[in-house]
Amino acid sequence: MILKPIPLILLSFLWLPCNHISGQSTQPNIIMILADDIGPETLSVYGGQSYSTPVLDAMAAKGVTFLNAYSMPSCTPTRVHFLSGRSNVRNYVYFSCMDPNERTFVQDLKNAGYRTGAAGKWQLRGSQVYPEFYQQGLHPTDAGFEEWCLWQVDESGERYFDPLIETHQAPPTVRVGEYGPDIFNAFAIDFIENHKSEPFFLYYPMVLGHGPFHTPPGRTPSSNIHINFGNMLSYADQLIGNLAMKLEQLGIADNTLVIFAGDNGTSQRVPSKWNGHYVYGGKGATSQFGLHAPLIAYWPNNTSPGSYDSDLLEFTDFYPTFLEMAGLDMPRDKIYDGISFLDRLKGTNSGKSRKHVYGWFWPKPDKVAQPAPRTWIVTDEWKLYGTGQFFHSVTDRLERRNLQFSANPIVVAARNHCQALLDGYPSMPPAWGG
């Protein structure tokens, strides 16, 4: 399939409120779009100047853009964070593997009557990186998904051209002559169509724009990484536009929260123009370009058009937010780290605010030259690493001026406060002796 650009005249009608269809559930639908390796410096709403994303631009113009959302630096850690609502220090096992005993918010939504679907990248079942955990991680059905079309569940393989895809109805199959992103998008649209009269949760973890960097269908072939990444991002933008048009066609857009986020920083091989100068992506790094995630939300009659939210947010916060939207209480079976930001989606800021973000990152223990996990605390003004490095995030976003040994009383007090927060977390997950 060759994806054609959405006509400009149609862009003006995307992300608009509409009337309910007859028989539609009053419980809000939720669509979570998680782009792969797309950092904020790539999007114009965050100061990006290299790429064209008219659908996401329109979404931001009609919704709310979160300026201080934090993910983990790479794929699996963020996904574990997101689905479990718990810090990696409490439950991380191995790369591409999530503890199958972990509870997910998807299970809770399903039990409350939501129809649940997933389309795209899984990477939580276990992989050949660690043979002892191969296929021992969390299966999408066990995670709470009734219907799914995913890459990297029980087997690995290509994700783009001739992709190896598994569904809830079929084993891993090579789809010869097809393009993975198109398959996932079509599945997502069918899921929305089939459940338009029921409350649904759709998880759409896109495979774009993770490498290998290539030319999507219908684009001019190139071997340039920068050009190919831009074409991949543009293609992802148009796929998101397909979902928006389907919601409006069905008359359910006004009862649907749509969230777009990136799972971590852009590949370090990709240069992008940002606020007047070129920067490289920070995937895998714990710096600003590795942790700072783009996050845009649109919910008609709730989000304030063209608004910005500068308060802290992290991916564990989705769990309590989605449950509160569905009228559910948080489980009390274990420690959960998330704080609902439903009030911020509605523009009221009447709920509990997040005062800090904590991170624990050791994606591939025993497999990479990283002798110990990296840890950090981020507040609205400061950032402290477990190594002692200390930065004033407001004036030093690139972390070039280490204030670890500063004797300034204000700096000392802030550093001591952050250290106390850091000391309040376990040192290791249970799987690693914590």
C-alpha positions in Angstrom: 0.0 0.0 0.0 1.3 3.5 -0.9 0.2 5.9 1.8 -0.9 9.2 0.3 -0.5 12.5 2.2 -3.7 13.7 4.0 -5.0 16.7 2.0 -4.5 20.0 3.7 -8.3 20.7 3.7 -8.9 17.5 5.6 -6.2 18.4 8.2 -8.3 21.3 9.4 -11.1 18.8 10.2 -8.9 16.4 12.2 -9.1 16.3 15.9 -12.5 18.1 16.0 -15.3 17.3 18.5 -18.3 15.6 17.1 -21.7 14.3 18.2 -22.0 10.9 19.9 -23.2 8.0 17.8 -26.4 6.3 19.1 -25.6 3.5 21.6 -22.1 4.6 22.3 -20.7 3.9 25.7 -20.5 6.9 28.1 -17.2 5.5 29.5 -14.3 7.2 27.6 -12.3 5.3 25.0 -8.5 5.5 25.3 -6.0 5.2 22.5 -2.3 5.2 23.5 0.1 5.7 20.6 3.7 5.0 21.6 6.1 5.9 18.8 9.5 4.1 18.8 12.7 6.1 19.2 11.0 9.5 18.4 12.3 12.2 20.8 10.8 15.7 21.3 13.5 17.4 19.2 11.9 15.9 16.1 8.5 17.6 16.6 7.8 21.2 15.8 5.6 21.7 18.9 8.9 21.1 20.9 11.1 23.3 18.8 11.9 20.7 16.1 12.7 22.2 12.7 13.7 19.3 10.5 10.5 17.3 9.8 6.9 17.7 8.8 4.3 16.2 11.1 1.0 18.1 10.2 -1.2 15.6 12.0 0.6 15.8 15.3 0.8 19.6 14.8 -2.9 19.7 14.5 -3.3 17.4 17.5 -1.2 19.7 19.6 -3.1 22.8 18.4 -6.3 21.2 19.6 -5.0 19.4 22.7 -2.4 19.7 25.5 1.4 19.3 25.1 3.3 18.1 28.1 6.7 19.7 28.4 8.2 17.7 31.2 7.2 14.0 30.5 9.9 11.4 31.3 10.3 8.0 29.9 13.2 5.5 30.4 16.2 5.7 28.0 15.2 2.5 25.9 12.4 0.4 24.7 11.8 -2.4 27.2 12.3 -0.4 30.4 9.7 2.2 29.3 7.2 -0.5 28.4 7.6 -2.2 31.8 7.2 1.2 33.4 4.1 2.0 31.4 2.1 -1.2 31.7 2.9 -1.9 35.4 2.8 1.6 36.8 5.9 0.7 38.8 9.5 1.8 38.7 12.0 -0.6 37.1 13.7 -0.9 40.4 10.7 -2.8 41.7 10.2 -5.3 38.8 12.7 -5.2 36.0 14.0 -8.6 34.8 15.8 -8.4 31.5 15.7 -6.6 28.2 12.7 -7.6 26.0 11.2 -9.5 29.0 8.6 -8.4 31.6 7.8 -10.4 34.7 4.6 -12.4 33.8 3.4 -12.0 37.4 3.2 -8.3 37.1 -0.3 -6.8 37.1 -1.1 -4.3 34.3 -3.7 -1.6 34.0 -5.0 -3.4 30.8 -6.2 -6.3 33.0 -8.0 -3.9 35.2 -9.7 -2.1 32.3 -10.7 -5.5 30.7 -12.2 -6.6 34.0 -14.2 -3.4 34.1 -15.8 -4.1 30.7 -13.3 -2.4 28.3 -12.5 -4.1 25.1 -8.7 -4.2 24.8 -6.5 -4.3 21.7 -2.9 -3.9 20.8 -1.1 -3.4 17.4 2.6 -2.9 16.8 5.7 -3.7 18.8 5.5 -6.0 21.9 9.0 -6.9 23.1 8.0 -8.1 26.5 7.7 -11.9 26.0 11.4 -12.7 26.1 14.0 -12.9 23.4 17.2 -14.7 22.4 19.3 -12.1 24.0 18.9 -14.1 27.2 18.1 -17.7 26.2 17.0 -18.6 29.7 14.2 -16.1 29.5 13.1 -16.9 25.9 9.3 -16.9 25.8 9.2 -16.7 29.6 8.0 -13.1 29.8 4.6 -11.5 29.6 2.3 -12.7 26.8 -0.1 -10.0 25.4 -3.1 -12.1 26.2 -1.9 -12.5 29.8 -1.3 -8.8 29.9 -5.0 -8.3 29.3 -5.3 -7.8 25.6 -8.2 -9.6 23.9 -7.2 -8.8 20.4 -3.7 -8.1 19.1 -1.5 -7.9 16.1 2.1 -7.6 17.1 5.8 -8.0 16.2 8.2 -9.7 18.5 6.0 -11.8 20.7 7.0 -15.5 20.6 9.5 -15.0 17.7 11.8 -12.3 16.4 12.0 -11.3 12.7 11.6 -8.3 10.4 9.3 -5.5 11.5 9.1 -3.5 8.2 9.2 -5.3 4.9 8.1 -8.9 4.8 7.4 -8.7 8.6 7.1 -11.6 11.0 3.8 -10.9 12.7 1.7 -12.8 15.3 -1.9 -12.2 16.2 -4.3 -13.5 18.8 -5.7 -15.8 16.1 -2.6 -16.8 14.2 1.0 -17.9 15.0 4.1 -16.0 13.8 3.8 -15.6 10.1 6.0 -13.8 7.5 3.7 -11.4 5.6 5.5 -11.5 2.2 5.1 -8.3 0.2 3.6 -6.3 3.0 4.8 -3.4 5.1 4.5 -3.9 8.9 3.4 -0.4 9.8 0.5 -0.7 7.3 -0.6 -4.0 8.8 -0.6 -2.6 12.4 -2.5 0.5 11.3 -5.2 -1.5 9.5 -5.6 -3.7 12.5 -6.0 -0.7 14.8 -8.6 0.8 12.6 -10.6 -2.4 12.4 -10.4 -2.7 16.2 -11.9 0.8 16.5 -14.6 0.0 14.0 -15.6 -3.3 15.6 -15.9 -1.8 19.1 -17.3 1.7 18.3 -20.3 1.1 20.6 -18.3 -0.2 23.5 -15.6 1.4 25.7 -12.2 0.3 24.4 -8.6 0.7 25.1 -6.2 0.5 22.1 -2.5 0.3 22.7 -0.7 1.3 19.5 3.1 0.9 20.0 4.3 1.8 16.6 7.5 0.3 15.1 8.3 3.6 13.4 10.9 5.3 13.7 13.2 2.6 15.1 16.0 1.5 12.8 16.8 0.0 10.4 16.3 3.4 8.7 14.7 2.9 5.3 12.5 4.4 2.7 8.8 3.7 3.4 6.5 2.9 0.5 5.8 5.7 -1.9 8.8 7.8 -0.8 11.9 8.6 -2.9 14.6 6.1 -2.2 17.6 7.4 -0.2 20.5 6.0 1.7 20.7 9.1 4.0 19.8 8.4 7.6 18.5 11.9 8.2 16.2 11.7 5.1 15.0 8.2 5.8 14.2 9.0 9.4 12.2 12.1 8.3 10.3 9.9 5.8 9.6 7.3 8.5 8.4 10.0 10.9 6.2 11.5 8.2 4.7 8.1 7.4 4.0 7.6 11.1 2.2 10.9 11.2 0.0 9.9 8.4 -0.9 6.6 10.0 -1.9 8.5 13.1 -4.1 10.7 10.8 -5.9 7.5 9.7 -6.9 6.8 13.2 -8.1 10.4 13.7 -10.2 10.2 10.6 -11.8 6.9 11.6 -12.8 8.3 15.0 -14.5 11.3 13.3 -16.1 9.1 10.7 -17.6 6.9 13.4 -18.7 9.9 15.5 -16.8 8.8 18.6 -13.9 11.3 18.7 -15.5 13.4 21.4 -15.6 10.4 23.7 -12.0 9.3 23.0 -8.8 10.3 24.7 -5.9 10.0 22.3 -2.4 10.2 23.6 0.8 10.3 21.5 4.1 9.7 23.2 7.7 8.6 22.4 9.1 5.6 24.3 12.6 7.2 24.6 15.0 9.4 22.8 15.8 9.3 19.1 18.6 7.2 17.8 22.0 8.7 18.5 22.7 8.4 14.8 20.0 10.9 13.8 20.8 14.6 13.7 17.8 17.0 13.9 17.5 20.8 13.9 16.1 21.9 17.2 15.6 25.5 18.3 18.1 26.8 15.7 20.9 24.2 16.0 21.5 20.6 15.3 21.4 17.9 18.0 21.7 14.2 18.0 19.2 11.9 19.6 19.9 10.5 23.0 18.4 7.0 23.0 20.2 4.9 25.7 21.5 7.9 27.5 20.2 9.3 30.8 20.6 12.9 29.6 17.8 15.1 28.6 17.6 13.8 25.0 17.4 10.2 26.3 14.7 10.7 29.0 12.6 13.6 27.9 9.6 12.2 26.0 7.2 13.9 23.7 3.7 13.7 25.0 0.6 15.2 23.4 -3.0 14.5 24.5 -6.3 15.3 22.8 -9.7 14.7 24.5 -12.5 16.9 23.1 -14.3 19.1 25.7 -11.6 18.3 28.2 -8.1 19.2 27.0 -7.7 23.0 26.5 -6.8 23.7 22.8 -3.2 24.6 22.2 -2.3 24.4 25.9 1.0 23.5 27.5 1.6 21.7 30.8 5.0 22.1 32.4 4.6 19.9 35.5 6.5 16.7 35.9 5.1 13.5 34.5 6.4 9.9 34.1 5.2 6.8 32.4 4.1 5.1 35.6 1.4 7.9 35.8 -0.6 6.3 33.0 -1.8 3.4 35.2 -3.7 5.5 37.8 -4.8 8.0 35.1 -6.5 5.4 32.9 -8.1 3.7 35.9 -9.5 7.0 37.2 -10.9 7.7 33.8 -12.7 4.4 33.9 -14.0 5.0 37.5 -11.7 2.4 39.0 -9.6 2.5 42.2 -5.9 1.7 42.2 -5.0 -1.8 43.4 -3.4 -2.1 46.8 -1.6 -5.4 46.3 1.9 -3.8 46.0 3.7 -0.4 45.7 2.7 1.6 42.6 4.7 4.7 41.7 2.2 6.5 39.4 0.2 9.6 40.1 -2.9 10.3 38.1 -2.8 13.3 35.9 -6.4 13.2 34.8 -7.0 16.7 36.3 -4.2 18.0 34.1 -5.8 16.4 31.0 -8.9 18.3 31.9 -7.0 21.5 32.6 -8.0 21.9 36.2 -4.7 21.0 38.0 -6.7 20.1 41.1 -5.1 16.8 41.9 -1.9 15.7 43.5 1.1 16.9 41.6 4.3 15.0 41.0 7.3 16.5 42.9 10.0 14.3 41.4 10.8 11.6 38.9 13.0 8.6 39.8 14.9 6.4 37.4 16.7 3.1 37.6 18.3 1.9 34.4 20.2 -1.3 33.7 18.7 -2.6 30.5 21.0 -5.6 29.8 22.7 -6.8 33.0 25.7 -9.0 32.3 25.5 -8.3 28.5 26.9 -4.8 28.2 29.8 -2.8 29.6 27.8 -1.2 32.3 29.0 -2.4 35.7 26.0 -1.1 37.7 22.6 0.4 37.2 22.3 4.1 36.6 19.9 6.0 38.9 18.7 9.6 39.1 16.2 12.0 40.6 14.7 14.8 38.6 12.7 17.7 40.2 11.2 20.7 38.5 14.6 22.4 38.8 17.4 19.9 39.6 18.8 16.5 38.5 20.9 14.3 40.7 22.6 11.1 39.5 23.5 8.2 41.8 27.1 8.9 40.9 26.8 12.3 42.7 26.7 14.4 39.5 24.3 17.3 40.0 22.8 19.7 37.5 20.5 22.7 37.4 18.1 21.5 34.8 16.4 24.8 34.1 19.6 26.5 33.0 21.7 23.5 32.0 19.5 21.1 30.0 22.6 19.6 28.3 24.2 18.9 31.6 27.5 20.5 31.0 28.1 22.2 34.4 28.4 19.6 37.2 27.5 21.2 40.6 28.4 18.2 42.7 31.0 20.0 44.6 29.4 23.5 44.7 29.4 25.1 48.2 26.6 27.5 47.3 24.0 27.0 50.1 21.1 26.9 47.8 22.8 24.2 45.7 23.8 22.2 48.8 20.3 22.3 50.2 18.8 21.2 46.8 21.4 18.4 46.4 20.7 17.1 49.9 17.0 17.1 49.2 17.5 15.1 46.0 19.9 12.7 47.7 17.2 12.0 50.4 14.7 11.2 47.7 17.2 8.9 45.9 18.0 7.1 49.2 14.3 6.3 49.6 14.2 3.8 46.8 15.5 0.2 46.8 19.0 -0.3 45.2 18.0 -3.3 43.1 14.9 -5.1 41.7 14.0 -8.4 43.4 15.4 -10.3 40.4 18.8 -8.8 41.1 18.9 -9.2 44.8 16.9 -6.1 45.9 
